[in-house]
């Protein structure tokens, strides 16, 4: 039953506050209720009023009505702190999976000061901020992420309890733009790219059938398909075959170079390799199913590749569907040939 009413409440709020990167807080979108101390304060006022009526004591009447007037004044002031405040999403963040993605908002106060306003999302919140009337202030909110893909918070809460903490006024901002979460980097095994320079079609070249190979001890991260299991069965030595011959260009990071690994693991390997090449200042290209980024170097090129890895196989979130941690369903294994030209 509680779940039913919660869903009804969420649908009502979503209709009342549609998705937008600019939210103006007004009478329609601001909610106000007493806090815990406010409920106790109101209960004590009721007891004082009953006591004053019972004993016909003018002093109790005076104190009761004076404190009641203070409560009413606090209610108006708490509401005015948010009334006319405009919150704009300036820049959705980018970062790695598992990190806090920074979303930059700009809060512009209306005719009244916005005093002690707090911006929060899930378990993340900012210290209270004071925005003078007619002025603007940038607020950077860290939003937790779980896995790669688009990150669009369902709701950003803005709240104030000024002046006495007896009442709280709050509203939500439901951003339309989404941040980007890069795959979590994992150390990649030693592999050979199957893409040669100038091969725009990115056809894979078979290296498994080559008779020439170098043997080396097994290292953590090596694929099981490259272990010489017959040799291991004979003498207990676990060695790995490094095939020679028709190898691709060392400038390419190739999605197809990790046979046997699932799609998400391949993307994590490629992310780690891209970061390594960026730190070394080396040229590299990225070959994904349906998308090829030519070899280049520099921070801008690395960022473009990371975005391509983050958004491979992802669909941009729609207004009707909001995933709190991105768009990828955990455990999914999309086919490599599904995405066609993912934009970055």
Residue, then its C-alpha position, 0 to 999 in steps of 0.5 A: x500500500x505504501x508503495x502504491x501511494x509513493x508511486x502516485x505521489x511521484x507521478x503527481x510530482x512529475x506532472x507538476x514539475x516536468x523535466x527542464x534544465x531551467x527551473x523557476x521556483x514559484x507557488x506551484x512548485x514550492x512545498x512547505x511543511x513543519x519539521x520535527x521541532x516545528x511539530x513539537x512547537x505547534x503541539x506546545x502552542x496547542x497545550x498553552x492555548x488549552x491551558x489559557x482557556x482553562x484558567x482564563x489567564x491573560x498572560x498565557x494568552x499573550x505568550x501563546x499568540x505571540x509565539x503563534x505570530x512568530x510561527x506564522x512569520x517564520x512560515x512566510x520567511x521560509x517560503x520567501x527564501x525559495x520564491x522567485x529563485x531560478x536554478x539552471x543546469x549549466x554543465x552536466x558532469x563527466x567522469x569514471x564509473x563509481x566516482x561522483x560526477x560534478x553537475x554545475x548549477x547556477x542559482x539566481x535569486x529573485x526579489x528576495x534573498x535566498x537564505x540557507x538553501x541546500x542542494x542535494x541528490x540522494x546521499x550527496x549534498x552541499x553546504x547551505x548557501x546564501x544568494x543575495x537578491x538579484x544575484x547569481x551563484x554557481x553550485x557544483x553538486x557531486x552526483x554518485x554514479x554506478x556504471x558507464x552510460x548516461x547519468x541523469x538524476x531523477x530529481x535534484x532537491x533544493x531546500x531551506x529551513x531558515x529562519x528557525x528550523x521550525x518549517x522546511x520549504x523545498x522543491x525539485x529540479x528534474x534536469x533534461x540534460x545528462x552527464x556521461x560516465x566513462x567505463x571503469x578502467x581495468x588492466x588490459x592483457x597483452x593483445x595485438x590489434x587486428x586493425x592495420x593502418x589505412x584499413x577503414x573497414x576494420x576487418x579482423x585479421x586472423x592471427x590464431x592460425x599462425x605457426x610462429x609464436x613466442x612463449x612467455x610465463x602467464x601473467x594476471x589478466x592474460x586470456x585463458x584462450x592463449x594459455x598453452x594448456x597441453x604444455x601445462x598438462x605435461x609439465x605444470x608450466x603455465x605459459x602464454x603464446x604471443x603470436x607473430x606474423x600478421x599483426x595490426x598497427x600498434x596505433x589502434x585500440x581494437x574492440x575485437x582484440x579481446x576474444x572471449x571477453x564480454x562487451x563491458x570487460x572489453x570497454x574497461x580494457x580499452x578505457x585503461x589502454x586509452x588512459x595509458x596512451x594519453x599519459x604517455x603522449x602516444x598516438x592511438x585510434x579507437x576501433x569500435x563496432x559501428x564507429x572508428x576514431x582515427x589515430x591522434x593524440x592529446x587530451x581532446x582526442x582522449x576525451x572523445x575516445x572516452x565518450x565513445x566508450x561510455x556511450x557505445x550501445x547506449x540510448x539517450x534517456x527519454x523523459x518518460x524513463x529515468x535511470x538514476x545511475x545511467x542507462x545500461x542495465x547491469x549484466x546486459x551483454x549487447x551484441x557488438x554489431x548493434x550500435x551504428x555511429x554512436x555520437x560523441 
